[in-house]
Amino acid sequence: MPSYDRQTTIDAPLEDVWQFHSGIEALEAVTPEWMGLRVETVIGPDGEPDPERLEAGSEISLSMRPFDTGPRQYWTSLITERERGDGSAYFRDEMVRGPFDRWVHTHAFYADGDRTLLRDRVEYDLPLGGVDEIGGVNSVVSAISQLGFETMFRPRHRATKARLE
């Protein structure tokens, strides 16, 4: 399965970074404007609308319209895990409806003294089934995918730094 990784050191304590990323407001704050993000609904694990914290079992429905062109793309993710340990924390969301055949995004946070290492890892399968398995196409599709992820995640990491440092 293809994957994408990005990590950044934030000059802020783990607890601050973890708390920031615990609510939907963080996604809204760090998503680049050009993505045209709109949070449609957030439902907590007990069915409550707009929970303050995204716990395991929370469902998030979003839509995006990059560069304000084309039809809106709808996406629903489920927070499948959320753990806070000694010196680390993570949560994982999995796409249940959306543009990818599979999308598993792990947001991990590691204490580094007074700083925090933020790591995003996305494991994904592109739509179109096995077209990327055809000889030579795999490397082209992979390169295009990596470029797309960079244009989405680099600004998110920069925005997190700017907001928390």
HELIX and SHEET records of a PDB file:
HELIX    1   1 LEU A   14  PHE A   20  1                                   7    
HELIX    2   2 ILE A   24  VAL A   30  1                                   7    
HELIX    3   3 GLU A   33  MET A   35  5                                   3    
HELIX    4   4 PRO A   66  ASP A   68  5                                   3    
HELIX    5   5 GLY A  129  GLU A  133  5                                   5    
HELIX    6   6 VAL A  137  LEU A  164  1                                  28    
SHEET    1   A 7 SER A   3  ILE A  10  0                                        
SHEET    2   A 7 ARG A 115  ASP A 125 -1                                        
SHEET    3   A 7 ARG A 102  ASP A 112 -1                                        
SHEET    4   A 7 SER A  88  ARG A  97 -1                                        
SHEET    5   A 7 GLN A  73  ARG A  84 -1                                        
SHEET    6   A 7 GLU A  59  MET A  64 -1                                        
SHEET    7   A 7 ARG A  38  ILE A  43 -1                                        
END                                                                             
